[in-house]
Amino acid sequence: MELKGIHVPLVTPFAADGSVALDALEKLAHELLDAGAAGLVALGTTGEPAALTAAERDAVVDIAAAACAARGARLIVGAHGGDTRATAESLAALGARVPQAAAALVTVPSFVRPGEAGTVAHFRALAVSSPLPLVVYHIPYRTGQQLSAAALRELAAIDGVVGVKYATGGLDQTAAELLADTPEGFAFLTGEDAFLAPMLALGAAGGILASAHLATGRFVELAQAWEAGDVERARALGHRLTGLAVAAFAAPNPAVTKGVLHALGRIPTPDVRLPLLPAGAAEVDAALALVNGLDH
């Protein structure tokens, strides 16, 4: 499985009565793919999966899967569980629900902090039984678990592990080491929106980016510019998109992104579910101004 390009982790739109706005989600999914996104991520952090019921999560996955199938795009689905056994059960359920061409995004074990050896053992056990290839979600500021370049290479060597969503808060030494010699068949996808440009410059395969909801075509253009070696165009566009990415995370994700999508008439409300709160008007207006300014 080759993972490359810009993937958008879908927000979950809510209607005025608080229910999931499935029609809006379907429309949004098709808009993102029509704008050039290589794929969609369902039930990523941006989609507020912990705040959804099991039935709502299933509906979100079904809509994303249908949109990706219709457009020939890549589907990645978040698989969740507090331990290895529960995560394996989540993967088995996903395998029965989505096409075999999909992949599963699995977070490094959080809270328990099993260490690097335990983390590798966790993914090795999952890969044995998983019906879907695995993308490791490395986000230590949420999980409390750091991983070295050596540990990530161990993960990359596991049959069935096809990539990493790398979200450590910036461009660090581990990223530089991994990108300097990325294992064959292992996709490095950045999950840090504001660091997409430098990660692409170092050789990242792409990104999973919440802010790409807001200017999908321009993020795709940036990835294509780096791939083509058009450094001048890539650098100029990267500077502008970095500003948008920073603005999109001025409040806890996905509040600003939802606020802008609502202001643009693309989703029915800007609502998030507790414990998240909606973004303030100033935060939404700042990001909206940057979106509107991309065409000038």
C-alpha beads as a LAMMPS data file, in Angstrom:
LAMMPS data file: protein, C-alpha beads

296 atoms
295 bonds

1 atom types
1 bond types

-500.0 500.0 xlo xhi
-500.0 500.0 ylo yhi
-500.0 500.0 zlo zhi

Masses

1 110.0

Atoms # bond

1 1 1 0.000 0.000 0.000
2 1 1 1.392 3.380 -1.028
3 1 1 0.308 6.291 1.142
4 1 1 1.196 9.727 -0.151
5 1 1 -0.311 13.161 -0.602
6 1 1 -2.759 15.159 1.452
7 1 1 -5.269 13.266 3.582
8 1 1 -8.022 15.138 5.401
9 1 1 -9.173 13.898 8.816
10 1 1 -12.896 14.527 8.593
11 1 1 -14.692 16.708 11.089
12 1 1 -18.040 15.386 12.262
13 1 1 -20.665 18.070 11.489
14 1 1 -23.533 18.439 13.926
15 1 1 -27.054 19.638 13.169
16 1 1 -28.837 22.274 15.250
17 1 1 -30.476 19.527 17.341
18 1 1 -27.064 18.051 18.209
19 1 1 -27.309 14.997 15.970
20 1 1 -24.654 14.114 13.399
21 1 1 -25.426 15.938 10.152
22 1 1 -24.883 12.978 7.850
23 1 1 -25.902 14.809 4.649
24 1 1 -23.417 17.570 5.398
25 1 1 -20.701 15.023 6.132
26 1 1 -21.297 13.265 2.818
27 1 1 -21.217 16.562 0.909
28 1 1 -18.048 17.648 2.690
29 1 1 -16.313 14.335 1.994
30 1 1 -16.980 14.644 -1.734
31 1 1 -15.887 18.302 -1.776
32 1 1 -12.544 17.429 -0.211
33 1 1 -11.864 14.615 -2.648
34 1 1 -12.987 16.676 -5.627
35 1 1 -10.485 19.333 -4.522
36 1 1 -7.665 16.813 -4.858
37 1 1 -7.244 15.170 -1.453
38 1 1 -5.591 11.782 -1.810
39 1 1 -7.792 10.332 0.881
40 1 1 -9.898 10.802 3.970
41 1 1 -9.420 9.814 7.573
42 1 1 -12.577 8.843 9.440
43 1 1 -12.664 8.825 13.250
44 1 1 -9.372 10.643 13.648
45 1 1 -8.976 13.065 16.541
46 1 1 -10.480 15.826 14.384
47 1 1 -13.699 13.817 14.080
48 1 1 -14.290 13.786 17.870
49 1 1 -14.702 9.989 17.949
50 1 1 -14.738 9.749 21.741
51 1 1 -17.822 11.987 21.782
52 1 1 -19.727 9.858 19.249
53 1 1 -21.952 6.880 19.960
54 1 1 -21.109 3.528 18.391
55 1 1 -23.929 3.992 15.870
56 1 1 -22.671 7.464 14.978
57 1 1 -19.134 6.172 14.484
58 1 1 -20.423 3.452 12.169
59 1 1 -22.395 6.001 10.137
60 1 1 -19.347 8.256 9.784
61 1 1 -17.220 5.347 8.577
62 1 1 -19.857 4.232 6.076
63 1 1 -20.129 7.710 4.557
64 1 1 -16.370 8.175 4.300
65 1 1 -15.944 4.710 2.790
66 1 1 -18.594 5.337 0.152
67 1 1 -17.081 8.692 -0.805
68 1 1 -13.595 7.218 -1.133
69 1 1 -14.900 4.279 -3.157
70 1 1 -16.732 6.624 -5.524
71 1 1 -13.610 8.722 -6.098
72 1 1 -11.000 5.963 -6.016
73 1 1 -9.401 7.601 -2.966
74 1 1 -7.642 6.145 0.061
75 1 1 -9.650 5.557 3.239
76 1 1 -7.976 5.495 6.649
77 1 1 -10.068 4.818 9.748
78 1 1 -9.143 5.400 13.372
79 1 1 -9.196 2.258 15.501
80 1 1 -9.472 2.788 19.222
81 1 1 -8.972 0.720 22.366
82 1 1 -7.513 1.081 25.820
83 1 1 -5.299 -1.990 25.501
84 1 1 -4.025 -4.381 22.857
85 1 1 -6.997 -6.746 23.088
86 1 1 -9.595 -3.975 22.789
87 1 1 -7.726 -2.399 19.882
88 1 1 -7.576 -5.762 18.107
89 1 1 -11.338 -6.102 18.545
90 1 1 -11.813 -2.613 17.078
91 1 1 -9.666 -3.566 14.087
92 1 1 -11.618 -6.776 13.537
93 1 1 -14.882 -4.834 13.533
94 1 1 -13.463 -2.322 11.071
95 1 1 -12.277 -5.083 8.786
96 1 1 -15.830 -6.353 8.526
97 1 1 -17.108 -2.864 7.676
98 1 1 -14.648 -1.235 5.266
99 1 1 -12.951 -2.279 2.013
100 1 1 -9.715 -4.227 2.229
101 1 1 -8.037 -1.318 0.457
102 1 1 -8.494 0.791 3.594
103 1 1 -5.949 1.266 6.379
104 1 1 -6.350 1.701 10.116
105 1 1 -4.856 4.578 12.104
106 1 1 -3.816 3.232 15.499
107 1 1 -2.511 5.493 18.235
108 1 1 0.585 4.568 20.195
109 1 1 -0.756 3.210 23.532
110 1 1 -1.729 6.187 25.641
111 1 1 -1.646 6.868 29.376
112 1 1 -0.128 3.504 30.337
113 1 1 3.217 4.455 28.736
114 1 1 4.423 0.892 28.053
115 1 1 7.862 1.972 26.826
116 1 1 9.325 1.422 23.399
117 1 1 9.561 -2.361 23.716
118 1 1 5.939 -2.573 24.855
119 1 1 4.804 -0.280 22.052
120 1 1 6.558 -2.409 19.434
121 1 1 5.088 -5.572 20.957
122 1 1 1.630 -3.946 20.887
123 1 1 1.815 -3.228 17.159
124 1 1 3.397 -6.572 16.400
125 1 1 0.477 -8.338 18.108
126 1 1 -2.075 -6.168 16.310
127 1 1 -0.490 -6.734 12.905
128 1 1 -0.752 -10.512 13.282
129 1 1 -4.542 -10.445 13.419
130 1 1 -5.509 -7.135 11.808
131 1 1 -7.495 -7.409 8.576
132 1 1 -6.238 -3.932 7.630
133 1 1 -2.740 -2.487 7.254
134 1 1 -1.754 -0.237 10.145
135 1 1 -0.640 3.382 10.268
136 1 1 1.028 4.209 13.589
137 1 1 -0.276 7.449 15.119
138 1 1 2.650 8.908 17.038
139 1 1 1.476 11.904 19.073
140 1 1 3.400 11.973 22.351
141 1 1 1.802 15.138 23.733
142 1 1 -1.469 13.168 23.859
143 1 1 -0.131 9.700 24.669
144 1 1 2.731 10.509 27.038
145 1 1 4.903 8.056 25.101
146 1 1 7.993 9.160 23.163
147 1 1 9.495 6.964 20.452
148 1 1 13.042 7.088 19.095
149 1 1 13.978 6.743 15.444
150 1 1 15.199 3.236 16.259
151 1 1 11.804 2.265 17.699
152 1 1 9.994 3.707 14.689
153 1 1 12.253 1.660 12.429
154 1 1 11.326 -1.441 14.416
155 1 1 7.677 -0.606 13.847
156 1 1 8.301 -0.024 10.145
157 1 1 9.818 -3.502 9.865
158 1 1 6.603 -5.173 11.075
159 1 1 4.704 -6.826 8.249
160 1 1 1.393 -4.982 8.009
161 1 1 2.620 -1.615 9.331
162 1 1 2.625 0.746 6.340
163 1 1 3.279 4.188 7.752
164 1 1 3.243 6.709 10.558
165 1 1 1.245 9.813 11.277
166 1 1 3.997 11.795 12.932
167 1 1 2.743 14.508 15.269
168 1 1 5.346 15.382 17.875
169 1 1 4.711 19.127 17.919
170 1 1 7.289 20.144 15.352
171 1 1 10.233 19.097 13.236
172 1 1 12.549 17.293 15.630
173 1 1 15.712 15.239 15.420
174 1 1 13.809 11.952 15.249
175 1 1 11.873 13.170 12.225
176 1 1 15.088 14.319 10.564
177 1 1 16.719 10.931 11.185
178 1 1 13.744 9.009 9.865
179 1 1 13.293 11.185 6.786
180 1 1 17.005 11.008 5.977
181 1 1 16.603 7.275 5.437
182 1 1 12.931 6.318 5.429
183 1 1 12.359 2.545 5.382
184 1 1 11.099 1.252 2.060
185 1 1 7.332 0.814 1.989
186 1 1 6.853 2.943 5.097
187 1 1 5.059 6.263 4.568
188 1 1 5.986 9.235 6.723
189 1 1 2.868 11.429 6.945
190 1 1 3.100 14.531 9.085
191 1 1 0.258 15.298 11.436
192 1 1 1.561 18.762 12.277
193 1 1 -0.196 21.142 9.908
194 1 1 2.160 24.066 10.482
195 1 1 5.195 21.908 9.668
196 1 1 3.922 20.422 6.411
197 1 1 6.224 22.488 4.180
198 1 1 9.517 21.631 5.913
199 1 1 8.478 18.000 6.337
200 1 1 7.758 17.764 2.592
201 1 1 11.071 19.464 1.867
202 1 1 12.828 16.729 3.855
203 1 1 10.975 13.993 1.989
204 1 1 7.724 13.275 3.832
205 1 1 5.201 11.390 1.733
206 1 1 2.390 13.783 2.685
207 1 1 0.263 14.728 5.626
208 1 1 -2.946 14.128 7.566
209 1 1 -4.043 17.701 8.169
210 1 1 -7.174 19.152 9.757
211 1 1 -6.529 22.609 8.280
212 1 1 -6.627 21.080 4.795
213 1 1 -10.433 21.214 5.129
214 1 1 -10.129 24.952 4.585
215 1 1 -7.962 25.142 1.458
216 1 1 -7.678 21.594 0.192
217 1 1 -6.572 22.479 -3.305
218 1 1 -3.784 24.736 -2.073
219 1 1 -2.415 22.090 0.287
220 1 1 -2.462 19.613 -2.600
221 1 1 -0.683 22.187 -4.756
222 1 1 2.015 22.556 -2.095
223 1 1 2.635 18.807 -1.979
224 1 1 2.794 18.644 -5.764
225 1 1 5.221 21.572 -5.920
226 1 1 7.680 19.877 -3.581
227 1 1 7.329 16.599 -5.460
228 1 1 8.056 18.397 -8.737
229 1 1 11.049 20.200 -7.261
230 1 1 9.476 23.634 -7.789
231 1 1 11.116 25.116 -4.705
232 1 1 10.204 28.742 -5.378
233 1 1 6.488 28.019 -5.699
234 1 1 6.547 25.564 -2.799
235 1 1 8.281 27.971 -0.448
236 1 1 5.933 30.883 -1.182
237 1 1 2.795 28.768 -0.856
238 1 1 4.153 26.995 2.191
239 1 1 4.602 30.281 4.023
240 1 1 0.972 31.244 3.415
241 1 1 -0.425 27.853 4.391
242 1 1 1.676 27.769 7.542
243 1 1 -0.102 30.915 8.695
244 1 1 -3.468 29.315 8.024
245 1 1 -2.452 26.146 9.855
246 1 1 -1.394 28.119 12.914
247 1 1 -4.689 30.029 12.895
248 1 1 -6.683 26.789 12.580
249 1 1 -5.198 25.591 15.870
250 1 1 -5.701 28.804 17.837
251 1 1 -8.343 26.880 19.834
252 1 1 -8.476 23.135 20.557
253 1 1 -8.955 21.169 17.340
254 1 1 -11.395 21.056 15.529
255 1 1 -13.183 24.134 16.902
256 1 1 -11.656 26.744 14.571
257 1 1 -11.899 24.509 11.516
258 1 1 -15.574 23.874 12.228
259 1 1 -16.178 27.581 12.812
260 1 1 -14.684 28.469 9.436
261 1 1 -16.516 25.682 7.612
262 1 1 -19.767 26.934 9.133
263 1 1 -18.994 30.541 8.178
264 1 1 -18.413 29.360 4.611
265 1 1 -21.775 27.559 4.612
266 1 1 -20.216 24.132 4.285
267 1 1 -21.550 22.626 7.534
268 1 1 -24.785 23.522 9.354
269 1 1 -23.317 24.557 12.729
270 1 1 -19.882 25.231 14.229
271 1 1 -20.757 22.971 17.152
272 1 1 -18.412 20.603 18.950
273 1 1 -19.305 18.262 21.799
274 1 1 -18.187 18.712 25.366
275 1 1 -15.613 18.787 26.766
276 1 1 -14.663 20.831 23.695
277 1 1 -16.082 24.338 23.322
278 1 1 -16.734 26.290 20.121
279 1 1 -14.011 28.652 18.953
280 1 1 -14.424 32.362 19.614
281 1 1 -15.436 34.805 16.897
282 1 1 -11.984 36.381 16.797
283 1 1 -10.288 33.029 16.243
284 1 1 -12.707 32.036 13.486
285 1 1 -12.537 35.446 11.791
286 1 1 -8.726 35.387 11.757
287 1 1 -8.617 31.981 10.078
288 1 1 -11.426 32.907 7.682
289 1 1 -9.549 36.018 6.571
290 1 1 -6.510 33.877 5.723
291 1 1 -8.644 31.424 3.746
292 1 1 -10.201 34.253 1.757
293 1 1 -6.786 35.812 1.212
294 1 1 -5.355 32.713 -0.461
295 1 1 -7.053 33.666 -3.717
296 1 1 -5.342 37.057 -3.854

Bonds

1 1 1 2
2 1 2 3
3 1 3 4
4 1 4 5
5 1 5 6
6 1 6 7
7 1 7 8
8 1 8 9
9 1 9 10
10 1 10 11
11 1 11 12
12 1 12 13
13 1 13 14
14 1 14 15
15 1 15 16
16 1 16 17
17 1 17 18
18 1 18 19
19 1 19 20
20 1 20 21
21 1 21 22
22 1 22 23
23 1 23 24
24 1 24 25
25 1 25 26
26 1 26 27
27 1 27 28
28 1 28 29
29 1 29 30
30 1 30 31
31 1 31 32
32 1 32 33
33 1 33 34
34 1 34 35
35 1 35 36
36 1 36 37
37 1 37 38
38 1 38 39
39 1 39 40
40 1 40 41
41 1 41 42
42 1 42 43
43 1 43 44
44 1 44 45
45 1 45 46
46 1 46 47
47 1 47 48
48 1 48 49
49 1 49 50
50 1 50 51
51 1 51 52
52 1 52 53
53 1 53 54
54 1 54 55
55 1 55 56
56 1 56 57
57 1 57 58
58 1 58 59
59 1 59 60
60 1 60 61
61 1 61 62
62 1 62 63
63 1 63 64
64 1 64 65
65 1 65 66
66 1 66 67
67 1 67 68
68 1 68 69
69 1 69 70
70 1 70 71
71 1 71 72
72 1 72 73
73 1 73 74
74 1 74 75
75 1 75 76
76 1 76 77
77 1 77 78
78 1 78 79
79 1 79 80
80 1 80 81
81 1 81 82
82 1 82 83
83 1 83 84
84 1 84 85
85 1 85 86
86 1 86 87
87 1 87 88
88 1 88 89
89 1 89 90
90 1 90 91
91 1 91 92
92 1 92 93
93 1 93 94
94 1 94 95
95 1 95 96
96 1 96 97
97 1 97 98
98 1 98 99
99 1 99 100
100 1 100 101
101 1 101 102
102 1 102 103
103 1 103 104
104 1 104 105
105 1 105 106
106 1 106 107
107 1 107 108
108 1 108 109
109 1 109 110
110 1 110 111
111 1 111 112
112 1 112 113
113 1 113 114
114 1 114 115
115 1 115 116
116 1 116 117
117 1 117 118
118 1 118 119
119 1 119 120
120 1 120 121
121 1 121 122
122 1 122 123
123 1 123 124
124 1 124 125
125 1 125 126
126 1 126 127
127 1 127 128
128 1 128 129
129 1 129 130
130 1 130 131
131 1 131 132
132 1 132 133
133 1 133 134
134 1 134 135
135 1 135 136
136 1 136 137
137 1 137 138
138 1 138 139
139 1 139 140
140 1 140 141
141 1 141 142
142 1 142 143
143 1 143 144
144 1 144 145
145 1 145 146
146 1 146 147
147 1 147 148
148 1 148 149
149 1 149 150
150 1 150 151
151 1 151 152
152 1 152 153
153 1 153 154
154 1 154 155
155 1 155 156
156 1 156 157
157 1 157 158
158 1 158 159
159 1 159 160
160 1 160 161
161 1 161 162
162 1 162 163
163 1 163 164
164 1 164 165
165 1 165 166
166 1 166 167
167 1 167 168
168 1 168 169
169 1 169 170
170 1 170 171
171 1 171 172
172 1 172 173
173 1 173 174
174 1 174 175
175 1 175 176
176 1 176 177
177 1 177 178
178 1 178 179
179 1 179 180
180 1 180 181
181 1 181 182
182 1 182 183
183 1 183 184
184 1 184 185
185 1 185 186
186 1 186 187
187 1 187 188
188 1 188 189
189 1 189 190
190 1 190 191
191 1 191 192
192 1 192 193
193 1 193 194
194 1 194 195
195 1 195 196
196 1 196 197
197 1 197 198
198 1 198 199
199 1 199 200
200 1 200 201
201 1 201 202
202 1 202 203
203 1 203 204
204 1 204 205
205 1 205 206
206 1 206 207
207 1 207 208
208 1 208 209
209 1 209 210
210 1 210 211
211 1 211 212
212 1 212 213
213 1 213 214
214 1 214 215
215 1 215 216
216 1 216 217
217 1 217 218
218 1 218 219
219 1 219 220
220 1 220 221
221 1 221 222
222 1 222 223
223 1 223 224
224 1 224 225
225 1 225 226
226 1 226 227
227 1 227 228
228 1 228 229
229 1 229 230
230 1 230 231
231 1 231 232
232 1 232 233
233 1 233 234
234 1 234 235
235 1 235 236
236 1 236 237
237 1 237 238
238 1 238 239
239 1 239 240
240 1 240 241
241 1 241 242
242 1 242 243
243 1 243 244
244 1 244 245
245 1 245 246
246 1 246 247
247 1 247 248
248 1 248 249
249 1 249 250
250 1 250 251
251 1 251 252
252 1 252 253
253 1 253 254
254 1 254 255
255 1 255 256
256 1 256 257
257 1 257 258
258 1 258 259
259 1 259 260
260 1 260 261
261 1 261 262
262 1 262 263
263 1 263 264
264 1 264 265
265 1 265 266
266 1 266 267
267 1 267 268
268 1 268 269
269 1 269 270
270 1 270 271
271 1 271 272
272 1 272 273
273 1 273 274
274 1 274 275
275 1 275 276
276 1 276 277
277 1 277 278
278 1 278 279
279 1 279 280
280 1 280 281
281 1 281 282
282 1 282 283
283 1 283 284
284 1 284 285
285 1 285 286
286 1 286 287
287 1 287 288
288 1 288 289
289 1 289 290
290 1 290 291
291 1 291 292
292 1 292 293
293 1 293 294
294 1 294 295
295 1 295 296
